[in-house]
Amino acid sequence: MSEISKIAMSRTWAEIDLDALEHNVKILRGLLRNGAKFLGVCKANAYGHGMLAVARKLQECGADMLAVASVAEGIELRENGVTIPILCLGQSDPELAELICKYGITQAVEDFENAKLLSQRAIEINRKVKIHVKIDTGMGRIGFFWDKHDHKAATEIAELCKLPGLDAEGIFTHFADADEPHYTESQIEKFNDALETLSKLGVTFRISHAAASVGVLKYPHAHFNMGRFGLVLYGYESTENGNEGSNLGLRPVMTVKSRISAVRKLPANYTVSYGRTCKLSRDSLIAVLPIGYADGFPRILSNKANVKIHGKICPIVGRVCMDMMMADVTDIANSGESVKAGDIAVIFDEELVKDDARKANSIIHEILSQVLPRVTRVYVENTNLRFKA
């Protein structure tokens, strides 16, 4: 173990199980229809798991493509040994065309004006930009608005595909509510209509993709020829609404841990932390944990969330501070088990993350992705622990 790992594991760290990631990739690839490509989503620091290590592992596992949110993320991957195709999902300034080409990034294009500017810039630098055309079938965010009764978008896309300097490799859409079958089926219908209409205009694409994570699990007919895997890669089949997935046997990849820095005896009626929002109802034993909202633990979970110490659920008491929070370990002590400085508390695991998402009125994606960089990632692979940037 490196010195950095030792230092990190004296405070707060995230253990990232790359063996679990590989296990999940094998399961998820088996869901795809024959010949469909596998895209792993690495944006937002790989949902908090560490973009570089995750991307390298996905490449090692045979992923066909990775997805990022920005050109900067794509460049970081390229500069750190990632060679497989990278799709930038976010719209980028056409002035970045030279960098996009230099680093071999595929760019999503969501409107005709942006496509024209990108084409012009590509001509100026005498290069071709590989693109995936985004169709808005019901998300209402970005993309060519698709109306089955008015094919204006089809005309624009056909014209776009003829622009010099662009290589229209792919076309895609994104489901707004994969938990709701009726609406999702309407999006699939629109996307199929787009493919058929464009084909009649002589426009076809080498890659078409629509389903991401839950969409891949629930709508096999929407795999087209590539599936996008985000949250499920990291071991969670739960949907945004808290429903469970298909019990595929996925393994959560991240566990956040913190080492107790102090244990204090406090009397009944004593108040804990800022704002005095918690008054102790009994003489209590309180463990101080060196993790706070500056590490990515949501302050909104003050007096709501739990952690695990010695395998037992312990409630967070008082407001979460910038660098610390407190947990009530009285019941553990009352059971005859000691709790002392240096003991490990589990902050996030599969059970706690799901519970935190519900209590924060949020989603698992947010809880995971906001674990901040100062929480050192310690990677587990072949049962070995190691630090990796």
C-alpha positions as CSV (number, residue, x, y, z in Angstrom):
1,M,0.0,0.0,0.0
2,S,1.3,3.5,-0.9
3,E,2.0,6.2,1.7
4,I,-0.8,8.2,0.1
5,S,-3.2,5.3,0.8
6,K,-2.0,5.0,4.4
7,I,-2.6,8.8,4.9
8,A,-6.0,8.7,3.3
9,M,-7.1,5.6,5.3
10,S,-6.3,7.4,8.5
11,R,-9.2,9.8,7.8
12,T,-11.8,9.2,5.1
13,W,-11.5,7.3,1.9
14,A,-13.5,5.6,-0.8
15,E,-12.8,1.9,-1.7
16,I,-13.5,1.3,-5.3
17,D,-13.8,-2.4,-6.1
18,L,-12.6,-2.9,-9.7
19,D,-13.3,-6.6,-9.5
20,A,-16.9,-5.7,-8.8
21,L,-16.9,-3.4,-11.8
22,E,-15.6,-6.2,-14.1
23,H,-18.3,-8.5,-12.7
24,N,-20.9,-5.9,-13.6
25,V,-19.6,-5.4,-17.1
26,K,-19.8,-9.2,-17.8
27,I,-23.4,-9.3,-16.6
28,L,-24.5,-6.2,-18.5
29,R,-22.8,-7.2,-21.7
30,G,-24.8,-10.5,-21.6
31,L,-28.0,-8.5,-21.7
32,L,-27.3,-6.8,-25.0
33,R,-28.6,-8.2,-28.3
34,N,-26.0,-9.9,-30.5
35,G,-23.7,-7.5,-32.1
36,A,-24.7,-4.5,-30.0
37,K,-21.8,-2.4,-28.7
38,F,-21.2,-1.6,-25.0
39,L,-20.8,2.0,-23.9
40,G,-19.6,2.8,-20.4
41,V,-20.5,6.2,-19.0
42,C,-17.5,7.8,-17.2
43,K,-18.8,11.4,-16.9
44,A,-18.8,13.2,-13.5
45,N,-15.7,11.4,-12.4
46,A,-17.3,8.1,-13.2
47,Y,-20.3,8.9,-10.9
48,G,-17.8,9.6,-8.2
49,H,-15.8,6.4,-8.6
50,G,-12.7,7.9,-10.2
51,M,-12.8,8.5,-14.0
52,L,-9.3,7.4,-14.9
53,A,-9.2,4.1,-13.1
54,V,-12.8,3.2,-14.2
55,A,-12.1,4.1,-17.8
56,R,-8.9,2.0,-17.9
57,K,-10.8,-0.9,-16.3
58,L,-13.7,-0.6,-18.8
59,Q,-11.2,-0.6,-21.7
60,E,-9.5,-3.6,-20.2
61,C,-12.9,-5.3,-20.0
62,G,-13.6,-4.8,-23.7
63,A,-15.9,-1.8,-23.6
64,D,-16.5,-0.5,-27.2
65,M,-16.9,3.2,-26.2
66,L,-16.9,5.5,-23.3
67,A,-19.0,8.6,-22.7
68,V,-18.0,11.9,-21.0
69,A,-19.8,15.2,-20.5
70,S,-17.1,17.5,-21.8
71,V,-14.2,17.7,-24.2
72,A,-12.0,18.3,-21.1
73,E,-13.0,15.0,-19.6
74,G,-12.2,13.3,-23.0
75,I,-8.8,14.8,-23.2
76,E,-8.0,13.7,-19.6
77,L,-8.8,10.2,-20.6
78,R,-6.7,10.3,-23.8
79,E,-3.7,11.7,-21.9
80,N,-4.0,8.9,-19.4
81,G,-3.9,5.9,-21.8
82,V,-7.5,5.5,-22.9
83,T,-7.5,4.6,-26.6
84,I,-11.1,3.3,-27.3
85,P,-13.7,5.6,-28.8
86,I,-15.0,8.4,-26.5
87,L,-18.3,10.2,-27.0
88,C,-18.8,13.7,-25.6
89,L,-22.4,13.9,-24.7
90,G,-22.4,17.6,-23.9
91,Q,-22.6,20.3,-26.6
92,S,-19.2,21.8,-27.2
93,D,-18.0,25.1,-28.6
94,P,-17.2,24.6,-32.3
95,E,-13.9,26.4,-31.6
96,L,-12.8,23.2,-29.9
97,A,-12.9,21.3,-33.2
98,E,-9.1,21.1,-33.4
99,L,-8.8,19.6,-29.9
100,I,-11.7,17.3,-30.6
101,C,-9.9,16.0,-33.7
102,K,-6.5,15.9,-32.1
103,Y,-7.7,13.7,-29.2
104,G,-10.0,11.6,-31.3
105,I,-13.2,12.5,-29.5
106,T,-16.7,11.9,-31.1
107,Q,-18.9,14.9,-30.5
108,A,-22.7,14.9,-30.0
109,V,-24.5,17.5,-32.1
110,E,-27.9,18.7,-31.0
111,D,-28.9,21.5,-33.5
112,F,-28.2,22.6,-37.1
113,E,-26.6,25.9,-36.3
114,N,-24.0,24.2,-34.1
115,A,-23.4,21.6,-36.8
116,K,-22.7,24.3,-39.4
117,L,-20.2,26.1,-37.1
118,L,-18.5,22.8,-36.4
119,S,-18.3,22.0,-40.1
120,Q,-16.8,25.4,-40.9
121,R,-14.2,25.0,-38.2
122,A,-13.4,21.5,-39.4
123,I,-12.9,22.8,-43.0
124,E,-10.5,25.5,-41.7
125,I,-8.3,23.0,-40.0
126,N,-8.7,20.5,-42.8
127,R,-10.0,17.7,-40.5
128,K,-13.1,15.7,-40.1
129,V,-15.1,15.7,-36.8
130,K,-16.9,12.4,-36.0
131,I,-20.3,13.2,-34.6
132,H,-23.4,11.5,-33.2
133,V,-26.7,13.4,-33.9
134,K,-29.0,13.8,-30.9
135,I,-32.7,13.5,-31.3
136,D,-35.2,14.9,-28.7
137,T,-37.9,12.3,-28.6
138,G,-39.4,13.5,-25.3
139,M,-36.7,14.6,-22.9
140,G,-37.1,18.3,-23.6
141,R,-33.5,19.1,-23.0
142,I,-31.3,19.1,-26.1
143,G,-31.5,17.6,-29.6
144,F,-33.4,17.9,-32.8
145,F,-37.1,18.0,-31.8
146,W,-38.8,15.1,-33.4
147,D,-42.4,15.4,-34.5
148,K,-43.8,12.4,-36.4
149,H,-46.2,14.7,-38.2
150,D,-43.7,17.4,-39.2
151,H,-40.4,16.1,-40.4
152,K,-38.5,19.5,-40.4
153,A,-35.9,17.9,-38.2
154,A,-35.4,15.1,-40.8
155,T,-34.6,17.7,-43.5
156,E,-32.1,19.5,-41.2
157,I,-30.4,16.3,-40.2
158,A,-30.2,15.1,-43.9
159,E,-28.6,18.5,-44.7
160,L,-26.3,18.3,-41.7
161,C,-25.0,14.9,-42.8
162,K,-23.9,16.3,-46.1
163,L,-21.9,19.1,-44.5
164,P,-18.1,18.9,-45.3
165,G,-15.8,18.2,-42.4
166,L,-18.4,16.1,-40.5
167,D,-18.6,12.3,-40.2
168,A,-22.0,11.4,-38.9
169,E,-21.2,8.1,-37.4
170,G,-24.2,7.8,-35.0
171,I,-27.6,8.9,-33.9
172,F,-29.1,8.7,-30.5
173,T,-31.8,9.8,-28.0
174,H,-32.3,9.6,-24.3
175,F,-35.3,8.4,-22.2
176,A,-36.9,10.9,-19.9
177,D,-38.6,8.4,-17.6
178,A,-37.6,4.8,-18.2
179,D,-39.7,3.7,-15.2
180,E,-42.9,4.7,-17.1
181,P,-43.5,2.2,-20.0
182,H,-46.1,4.2,-21.9
183,Y,-44.0,7.3,-22.2
184,T,-40.8,5.4,-22.9
185,E,-42.5,3.3,-25.7
186,S,-43.7,6.6,-27.3
187,Q,-40.0,7.7,-27.3
188,I,-38.9,4.5,-28.8
189,E,-41.6,4.8,-31.5
190,K,-40.4,8.4,-32.3
191,F,-36.8,7.2,-32.5
192,N,-37.8,4.4,-34.9
193,D,-39.7,6.9,-37.0
194,A,-36.6,9.1,-37.1
195,L,-34.5,6.2,-38.3
196,E,-37.0,5.1,-41.0
197,T,-37.7,8.7,-42.2
198,L,-34.0,9.5,-42.5
199,S,-33.3,6.2,-44.2
200,K,-35.9,7.1,-46.9
201,L,-33.9,10.3,-47.4
202,G,-30.8,8.2,-47.9
203,V,-29.3,8.9,-44.5
204,T,-28.2,6.0,-42.4
205,F,-25.9,5.7,-39.4
206,R,-23.3,3.1,-38.3
207,I,-24.3,3.4,-34.7
208,S,-27.8,4.1,-33.2
209,H,-28.5,4.1,-29.4
210,A,-31.3,5.0,-27.1
211,A,-31.4,3.0,-23.9
212,A,-29.3,3.8,-20.9
213,S,-29.0,1.7,-17.7
214,V,-32.7,1.1,-16.6
215,G,-33.7,1.5,-20.3
216,V,-31.4,-1.3,-21.3
217,L,-32.7,-3.5,-18.6
218,K,-36.4,-2.9,-19.3
219,Y,-36.6,-2.4,-23.1
220,P,-34.5,-5.0,-25.0
221,H,-36.1,-3.8,-28.3
222,A,-34.6,-0.4,-27.6
223,H,-31.0,-1.6,-27.6
224,F,-30.6,-0.8,-31.3
225,N,-26.9,-1.5,-31.8
226,M,-25.4,0.1,-28.7
227,G,-26.4,0.2,-25.0
228,R,-25.3,3.0,-22.7
229,F,-24.5,1.9,-19.2
230,G,-24.3,4.4,-16.3
231,L,-25.5,3.7,-12.8
232,V,-25.9,0.0,-13.3
233,L,-22.2,-0.2,-14.1
234,Y,-21.6,0.9,-10.6
235,G,-23.8,-1.8,-9.1
236,Y,-27.3,-0.2,-8.7
237,E,-30.4,-1.5,-10.4
238,S,-32.6,0.9,-8.4
239,T,-34.5,3.4,-10.5
240,E,-35.0,7.1,-9.8
241,N,-38.3,6.3,-8.1
242,G,-36.7,3.7,-5.7
243,N,-38.1,0.6,-7.5
244,E,-35.8,-2.3,-7.8
245,G,-34.4,-3.6,-11.0
246,S,-34.1,-7.2,-12.3
247,N,-32.0,-8.7,-9.5
248,L,-29.1,-9.3,-11.8
249,G,-26.6,-9.9,-9.1
250,L,-24.7,-6.6,-9.7
251,R,-22.2,-5.6,-7.1
252,P,-21.8,-2.1,-5.8
253,V,-18.4,-0.7,-6.6
254,M,-17.9,2.0,-4.1
255,T,-17.8,2.0,-0.3
256,V,-16.9,5.2,1.6
257,K,-15.3,4.7,5.0
258,S,-14.1,7.1,7.7
259,R,-12.0,6.4,10.8
260,I,-13.4,7.7,14.1
261,S,-11.3,10.6,15.3
262,A,-12.8,10.9,18.8
263,V,-15.4,9.4,21.1
264,R,-17.1,11.7,23.7
265,K,-19.4,11.1,26.6
266,L,-22.1,13.8,26.7
267,P,-24.9,14.3,29.2
268,A,-28.6,14.2,28.5
269,N,-30.1,17.5,27.2
270,Y,-26.7,18.5,25.8
271,T,-26.9,20.0,22.3
272,V,-24.7,18.8,19.4
273,S,-23.2,20.8,16.5
274,Y,-24.1,24.0,14.8
275,G,-27.5,25.5,15.4
276,R,-28.1,23.2,18.3
277,T,-30.6,21.2,16.2
278,C,-30.1,18.0,18.2
279,K,-30.7,17.8,22.0
280,L,-29.6,14.5,23.5
281,S,-32.4,12.6,25.2
282,R,-30.1,10.5,27.3
283,D,-26.5,10.3,28.5
284,S,-24.8,9.5,25.2
285,L,-21.6,8.3,23.6
286,I,-20.9,10.3,20.5
287,A,-18.3,9.4,17.8
288,V,-16.8,12.2,15.8
289,L,-16.2,11.3,12.2
290,P,-13.7,13.2,10.0
291,I,-16.1,13.7,7.0
292,G,-18.4,16.5,6.2
293,Y,-20.1,18.4,3.4
294,A,-16.7,19.4,2.0
295,D,-16.1,15.7,1.4
296,G,-19.5,15.4,-0.4
297,F,-21.7,14.2,2.5
298,P,-25.0,16.1,2.0
299,R,-25.7,18.6,4.8
300,I,-29.4,18.0,4.2
301,L,-29.0,14.6,5.8
302,S,-28.2,16.2,9.2
303,N,-30.2,14.4,11.9
304,K,-31.5,12.0,9.2
305,A,-28.9,9.7,7.9
306,N,-27.1,6.7,9.5
307,V,-23.7,5.2,9.3
308,K,-22.5,1.7,10.2
309,I,-20.0,1.1,13.0
310,H,-19.1,-2.5,13.9
311,G,-21.8,-3.5,11.5
312,K,-24.5,-1.7,13.5
313,I,-26.7,1.2,12.4
314,C,-25.8,4.5,14.2
315,P,-27.7,7.7,13.6
316,I,-26.0,11.0,12.6
317,V,-26.8,13.6,15.3
318,G,-26.6,17.3,14.9
319,R,-25.7,19.2,11.7
320,V,-23.2,17.9,9.3
321,C,-20.2,20.3,9.5
322,M,-17.7,21.1,6.7
323,D,-15.1,18.5,7.8
324,M,-16.8,16.5,10.5
325,M,-20.1,14.9,11.7
326,M,-21.2,13.1,14.7
327,A,-22.8,9.7,15.2
328,D,-24.6,8.3,18.3
329,V,-22.9,5.0,19.3
330,T,-24.5,4.7,22.7
331,D,-26.4,1.5,21.9
332,I,-23.2,-0.2,20.8
333,A,-21.6,0.7,24.1
334,N,-24.6,-0.4,26.0
335,S,-24.4,-3.8,24.4
336,G,-21.0,-4.2,25.9
337,E,-18.9,-3.5,22.8
338,S,-16.3,-0.8,22.9
339,V,-16.1,2.1,20.4
340,K,-12.9,4.0,20.2
341,A,-10.9,6.4,18.1
342,G,-9.4,4.6,15.1
343,D,-12.4,2.3,14.6
344,I,-13.9,2.4,11.1
345,A,-17.3,3.8,10.2
346,V,-19.0,2.9,6.9
347,I,-20.5,6.1,5.5
348,F,-21.8,4.8,2.2
349,D,-22.5,1.2,1.1
350,E,-25.4,-0.1,-1.0
351,E,-27.9,0.0,1.9
352,L,-26.9,3.4,3.2
353,V,-26.7,5.1,-0.3
354,K,-30.2,4.0,-1.1
355,D,-31.5,5.2,2.3
356,D,-29.6,8.5,2.0
357,A,-31.1,9.1,-1.5
358,R,-34.6,8.6,-0.2
359,K,-34.1,10.8,2.9
360,A,-32.5,13.6,0.8
361,N,-35.3,13.4,-1.7
362,S,-32.7,12.8,-4.2
363,I,-31.3,9.9,-6.4
364,I,-28.5,7.4,-6.0
365,H,-26.6,9.1,-8.9
366,E,-26.3,12.4,-6.9
367,I,-25.2,10.7,-3.6
368,L,-22.4,8.8,-5.4
369,S,-21.2,11.5,-7.8
370,Q,-20.9,14.2,-5.1
371,V,-18.2,12.3,-3.2
372,L,-15.5,14.9,-3.7
373,P,-11.9,14.5,-4.9
374,R,-10.4,15.1,-1.5
375,V,-11.8,11.8,-0.5
376,T,-9.0,9.6,-1.7
377,R,-10.0,6.7,-3.9
378,V,-8.3,3.4,-2.9
379,Y,-8.7,0.8,-5.6
380,V,-9.4,-2.9,-4.9
381,E,-8.3,-5.3,-7.6
382,N,-7.5,-9.0,-7.2
383,T,-8.1,-8.5,-3.4
384,N,-5.2,-6.0,-3.3
385,L,-5.7,-2.4,-2.1
386,R,-3.9,0.4,-3.9
387,F,-4.1,4.1,-4.5
388,K,-4.5,5.2,-8.1
389,A,-5.0,8.7,-9.4
